[in-house]
């Protein structure tokens, strides 16, 4: 990876309003799905997408939000997995042809069993039972679902029911479902303990998980399937695989495909997209945790300069595909993990032409200060093409100079020859 550095103090450059270029350019006609996205949680970047913000019926992918809220309640101590819930008449809203655990009013079941039924069996009666227990009634729980969606930045989403039944005003997108899946994994990794189960039986009703990739690929551990006639066959898929990168020994990817024509097709499409991304992209360290990025002069403060230091390592996803043509997924060999054009295997490149441009947004800092400051913007380029703008935010706490320091500052203003030379803002990366 190569880097170049430049800075424009005080200009506040931020290009987040522009569409980001794809890391992999995939011909959408070669992917038999109405909408899809490949998301890298480590870098927060979208590797490739098609119609990813189109509002579509999510079907039972909706239940990921029910699980998210339930696990929130458990984490907050408002609910326990061992709590026993008595099913009531709310289960009667589930129609005979819907996926269910076959709960009957008066039956007792634990929260853990309901979560398992919700995720593995995609049980609508589990969804409404959890919803009523947490929300008091279904409308209040649905309002909570929309509140959480808004908090997660799911701008293409609106829920009207907890089970994923097709209704007017019930919609989401591939991009939003990737956000929800990422939030589940990051905040509640125990969700994967449910989503990787290949079967579950409750009260004499066995069910095999409809995510057929769980038995085909040992690295797959979730997330959720969905189907209605309106939605088609949907799949939110995730896997974690070993890498050769000592800075990131394991790498997770999330793929969401919407609107395929069969359960086999949704699995095949999602798996091929995931395997392609693992083969032809990698994550590189852009900035290490505690690695100084810049020094800014401080005016009127107890200290004369402020060092910008990130608290966590920032990764970026780069492409290992260097061909001039868009990727045709029909040419991808899922067994070898290679694209094959005209009988020739396209090997991933070893070196990436990745560059970082650092734009400082602050010329100096003035005390007193205790707030988040947009210090800089990291502009990421690959092969001369802009990929991503990453804001560098820092919570800055600067104390006002004491009385003796303020007197010296005042004296230096009267007699400039006494003042020490101010060190200008400086890039350290």
C-alpha positions in Angstrom: 0.0 0.0 0.0 1.3 3.4 -0.9 0.4 6.7 0.8 0.6 10.4 -0.1 -0.2 13.2 2.3 -1.5 16.7 1.9 -3.5 19.1 4.0 -5.8 22.0 3.7 -6.2 23.6 7.1 -9.6 25.1 8.0 -11.3 24.2 4.8 -13.6 21.6 6.4 -13.6 19.3 3.3 -16.0 16.5 3.6 -17.4 14.6 0.6 -19.9 12.3 2.4 -22.7 13.5 0.2 -21.2 11.8 -2.9 -21.7 8.2 -3.8 -18.8 6.0 -3.0 -17.1 4.1 -5.8 -17.5 0.3 -5.6 -14.4 -1.6 -4.5 -15.4 -4.4 -6.8 -17.4 -3.6 -10.0 -19.8 -6.4 -10.6 -22.1 -6.6 -13.6 -25.6 -6.7 -12.0 -26.9 -8.7 -14.9 -24.7 -11.6 -13.8 -26.3 -11.7 -10.4 -29.9 -13.3 -10.3 -31.3 -11.2 -7.5 -33.4 -8.1 -7.4 -31.1 -6.3 -4.8 -27.9 -7.2 -3.0 -25.0 -5.9 -1.0 -21.6 -7.1 0.3 -20.6 -5.3 3.5 -17.3 -5.4 5.4 -17.8 -4.7 9.1 -14.1 -4.2 9.9 -13.8 -1.2 7.6 -17.4 -0.2 7.5 -17.2 -0.2 3.7 -19.5 -1.6 1.0 -17.6 -3.8 -1.3 -20.2 -4.0 -4.0 -24.0 -3.5 -4.3 -26.9 -3.4 -6.6 -30.3 -1.7 -5.8 -29.1 -1.9 -2.2 -31.3 1.0 -1.1 -34.4 -0.1 -3.0 -37.3 -0.5 -0.6 -38.5 -4.1 -0.7 -40.5 -6.6 1.4 -38.0 -8.0 3.8 -40.1 -11.0 4.8 -38.7 -12.9 7.8 -35.5 -10.9 7.8 -37.7 -8.6 9.9 -37.2 -11.0 12.8 -33.6 -9.9 13.1 -35.1 -6.7 14.6 -37.2 -8.7 17.0 -34.1 -10.6 18.1 -32.2 -7.3 18.4 -34.7 -5.7 20.7 -35.1 -8.9 22.8 -31.4 -9.1 23.3 -31.3 -5.4 24.2 -33.9 -6.2 26.9 -31.8 -9.0 28.2 -28.7 -6.9 28.3 -30.5 -4.2 30.2 -31.7 -6.7 32.8 -35.4 -6.3 31.9 -35.6 -9.8 30.7 -33.8 -13.1 31.2 -33.3 -16.0 28.8 -34.6 -18.3 31.5 -37.8 -16.2 32.0 -41.0 -18.3 31.4 -43.7 -16.7 29.3 -47.2 -18.0 29.1 -48.5 -17.9 25.5 -51.8 -16.1 25.1 -54.4 -15.2 22.4 -51.9 -13.2 20.4 -50.7 -16.4 18.8 -54.1 -16.6 17.0 -53.0 -13.7 14.7 -50.7 -16.3 13.1 -52.4 -18.0 10.1 -52.2 -21.8 9.5 -49.9 -21.4 6.5 -47.3 -19.3 8.3 -44.1 -20.6 9.9 -44.7 -21.3 13.5 -43.8 -23.2 16.6 -47.5 -24.1 17.1 -47.8 -22.3 20.4 -51.2 -22.5 22.0 -52.7 -20.1 24.6 -51.7 -21.3 28.1 -48.5 -23.1 27.0 -45.4 -22.0 28.9 -42.1 -21.4 27.1 -38.8 -19.7 28.0 -37.4 -16.6 26.3 -34.4 -18.7 25.1 -36.8 -21.2 23.4 -38.7 -18.3 21.8 -35.5 -16.8 20.5 -34.4 -20.2 19.1 -37.8 -20.7 17.4 -37.7 -17.1 16.1 -34.4 -17.5 14.4 -34.1 -21.2 13.5 -37.8 -22.0 12.8 -38.6 -18.4 11.7 -41.7 -18.8 13.9 -44.3 -16.0 13.6 -45.9 -17.0 16.8 -42.5 -16.6 18.6 -42.2 -13.2 17.0 -45.6 -11.9 18.2 -45.2 -13.5 21.7 -41.9 -11.8 22.3 -43.3 -8.6 20.8 -46.3 -8.5 23.2 -44.2 -9.5 26.2 -41.7 -6.6 25.5 -44.0 -4.0 24.1 -47.2 -4.7 26.0 -49.0 -5.0 22.7 -48.0 -5.3 19.0 -48.5 -1.6 18.1 -46.1 -0.4 20.8 -43.5 -3.0 19.9 -43.7 -2.0 16.2 -43.1 1.6 17.3 -40.0 0.4 19.1 -38.9 -1.5 16.0 -39.0 1.7 14.0 -37.3 3.7 16.7 -34.4 1.2 16.8 -34.2 1.2 13.0 -33.9 5.0 13.0 -31.2 4.8 15.7 -29.2 2.4 13.5 -29.4 4.7 10.5 -31.8 2.3 8.6 -33.2 5.1 6.4 -34.9 2.8 3.9 -36.9 0.9 6.5 -40.3 1.0 8.0 -41.9 -1.8 10.0 -45.7 -2.5 10.5 -45.5 -6.0 12.1 -42.9 -8.1 13.9 -43.2 -11.3 11.9 -42.4 -9.9 8.4 -45.9 -10.4 6.9 -46.3 -8.5 3.6 -48.2 -5.3 4.4 -48.4 -1.8 3.0 -45.7 0.3 4.6 -43.6 -2.7 5.7 -40.3 -2.5 3.8 -36.6 -2.4 4.1 -33.5 -2.7 1.9 -30.4 -4.8 1.4 -28.2 -2.0 2.8 -30.4 -1.6 5.9 -30.5 -5.3 6.6 -26.7 -5.4 6.4 -26.7 -2.6 9.0 -29.1 -4.5 11.2 -27.1 -7.7 10.8 -23.9 -5.9 11.7 -25.5 -4.3 14.8 -26.6 -7.8 16.0 -23.2 -9.3 15.6 -21.3 -6.4 17.1 -23.6 -5.8 20.1 -25.0 -9.3 20.7 -22.7 -11.9 19.3 -24.7 -14.6 21.1 -27.3 -14.1 18.3 -24.9 -16.2 16.2 -25.4 -19.1 18.7 -29.0 -19.2 17.4 -28.5 -18.5 13.8 -25.9 -21.2 13.3 -28.2 -24.0 14.5 -29.1 -26.3 11.7 -32.3 -27.6 13.4 -34.6 -27.2 16.4 -37.5 -29.1 17.8 -40.1 -27.8 20.2 -43.0 -29.7 21.7 -42.7 -32.4 19.1 -42.4 -30.1 16.1 -39.0 -30.5 14.4 -37.7 -27.9 12.0 -34.6 -27.8 9.8 -33.0 -24.4 9.3 -33.6 -23.0 5.8 -30.1 -21.5 5.6 -28.7 -24.5 3.7 -25.2 -23.0 3.7 -24.9 -23.8 7.4 -24.3 -27.4 6.4 -22.2 -26.6 3.3 -19.7 -24.1 4.7 -18.3 -24.4 8.2 -17.4 -20.7 8.2 -21.1 -19.6 7.9 -22.8 -18.8 11.1 -25.9 -16.8 10.2 -27.9 -14.6 9.9 -31.5 -15.1 8.7 -33.6 -16.3 5.8 -36.9 -15.0 4.6 -39.7 -15.7 2.1 -43.0 -14.4 1.0 -44.6 -14.3 -2.5 -44.1 -10.6 -2.6 -40.6 -10.6 -1.3 -39.2 -13.6 -3.1 -36.4 -15.6 -1.4 -34.2 -13.4 0.8 -31.0 -14.2 2.8 -28.8 -12.3 5.1 -25.6 -14.3 5.2 -22.5 -13.9 7.3 -19.2 -15.9 7.7 -15.9 -15.5 9.6 -12.7 -16.8 8.0 -9.1 -16.9 8.9 -6.7 -14.5 7.1 -3.0 -14.2 6.6 -3.0 -10.7 8.2 -1.5 -10.6 11.7 -3.3 -7.3 12.3 -6.7 -9.0 11.5 -6.4 -12.8 12.0 -10.1 -13.3 11.3 -12.3 -11.5 8.9 -16.1 -11.3 8.8 -18.3 -10.4 5.8 -22.0 -9.8 5.5 -24.0 -10.4 2.3 -27.7 -9.6 1.8 -29.6 -10.8 -1.2 -33.2 -10.0 -1.8 -35.7 -11.2 -4.4 -34.3 -14.4 -5.7 -36.4 -17.2 -7.2 -35.8 -20.2 -4.9 -34.1 -21.2 -1.6 -31.3 -22.8 -3.6 -30.8 -19.7 -5.7 -30.6 -17.3 -2.7 -28.0 -19.5 -1.1 -26.0 -19.9 -4.3 -26.0 -16.1 -5.1 -25.1 -15.1 -1.5 -22.3 -17.7 -1.2 -20.8 -16.8 -4.6 -20.8 -13.1 -3.7 -19.2 -13.8 -0.4 -16.5 -16.1 -1.8 -15.7 -13.5 -4.5 -15.3 -10.8 -1.9 -13.0 -13.0 0.3 -10.9 -13.9 -2.8 -10.6 -10.5 -4.4 -10.5 -8.0 -1.5 -8.6 -7.7 1.7 -8.5 -5.4 4.7 -5.4 -3.3 5.3 -4.5 -1.1 8.3 -5.0 2.5 7.5 -4.3 4.0 10.9 -3.2 2.1 14.0 -4.7 2.6 17.4 -2.7 5.2 19.4 -0.8 6.2 16.2 -0.4 10.0 16.2 -2.1 11.5 13.2 -1.4 15.2 13.6 -0.4 18.0 16.0 -2.4 21.2 16.2 -1.3 24.4 18.0 -3.4 25.4 21.0 -4.3 29.0 21.8 -5.0 30.2 25.3 -4.5 26.8 26.8 -2.4 25.2 29.5 -0.7 23.2 26.8 0.7 24.6 23.6 -0.1 21.8 21.2 -2.6 19.0 20.9 -1.8 15.6 19.5 -4.5 13.8 17.6 -4.4 10.0 18.4 -7.1 7.5 17.3 -8.4 5.2 20.0 -8.9 2.2 17.7 -7.3 0.8 14.6 -9.0 1.9 11.3 -9.1 -0.7 8.5 -9.9 -0.2 4.9 -11.0 -2.7 2.3 -9.0 -2.8 -0.9 -9.5 -4.6 -4.2 -7.3 -7.4 -5.4 -8.9 -7.5 -8.9 -7.0 -5.5 -11.5 -8.7 -6.4 -14.7 -10.2 -3.5 -16.9 -13.6 -5.2 -17.3 -16.5 -5.5 -14.8 -16.8 -8.8 -13.0 -19.1 -11.4 -14.5 -20.3 -13.6 -11.6 -21.1 -16.3 -14.2 -17.3 -16.6 -14.7 -16.6 -17.2 -11.0 -15.7 -20.7 -10.0 -17.1 -21.1 -6.5 -14.9 -24.2 -5.8 -11.6 -22.6 -6.7 -12.6 -19.1 -5.6 -11.3 -17.7 -8.9 -12.7 -15.8 -11.9 -12.0 -17.7 -15.1 -12.0 -15.7 -18.4 -11.4 -17.5 -21.7 -10.1 -20.5 -19.8 -7.6 -18.4 -17.8 -7.8 -18.1 -14.0 -7.5 -14.5 -12.8 -5.3 -14.5 -9.7 -5.7 -11.9 -7.0 -2.9 -9.3 -7.0 -0.4 -9.2 -4.2 0.1 -5.4 -4.1 -2.6 -2.8 -4.0 -2.3 0.8 -5.3 -4.0 2.4 -2.4 -3.4 5.9 -1.3 -4.5 8.1 1.6 -4.8 11.9 1.4 -5.1 13.6 4.8 -7.0 16.9 4.9 -6.8 18.8 8.2 -10.0 20.6 9.0 -8.6 22.6 11.9 -5.7 25.1 11.7 -5.6 25.5 15.5 -7.6 24.8 18.6 -8.6 27.4 21.2 -9.1 26.7 24.9 -11.3 26.2 26.8 -12.7 23.3 24.8 -14.6 20.1 25.7 -16.4 18.7 22.7 -16.1 16.4 19.7 -14.1 18.1 16.9 -13.9 17.0 13.3 -10.1 17.2 13.1 -9.4 15.8 9.7 -10.7 13.8 6.8 -8.9 10.7 5.4 -9.6 10.4 1.6 -9.0 6.9 0.3 -8.0 6.3 -3.3 -7.3 3.1 -5.2 -5.9 3.0 -8.7 -6.4 6.8 -8.8 -10.2 6.4 -8.1 -11.7 7.9 -4.9 -13.3 5.2 -2.7 -14.1 6.6 0.6 -14.0 9.7 2.9 -13.4 8.8 6.6 -13.8 11.6 9.1 -11.3 11.7 12.0 -13.3 12.8 15.1 -11.7 13.5 18.4 -13.2 14.4 21.8 -11.0 17.3 22.7 -10.6 18.5 26.3 -8.5 21.6 26.7 -8.2 23.6 29.9 -8.0 27.4 29.9 -4.6 28.8 30.7 -4.0 29.8 34.4 -3.7 33.5 35.4 0.1 33.5 35.0 -0.1 32.0 31.6 -2.8 34.4 30.5 -0.7 37.3 31.7 2.3 36.0 29.7 0.1 35.7 26.6 -1.1 39.3 27.1 2.4 40.5 27.5 3.5 38.7 24.4 0.8 40.4 22.4 2.1 43.8 23.6 5.7 42.8 23.0 5.7 40.3 20.1 9.5 39.8 20.3 8.9 37.9 23.6 6.6 35.4 22.1 7.8 31.9 21.2 7.2 30.9 17.6 3.9 29.1 17.2 4.4 25.6 15.8 1.9 25.3 12.8 -0.4 22.4 12.4 1.4 19.3 11.2 0.6 15.9 9.7 2.3 13.0 11.4 0.8 10.1 9.4 
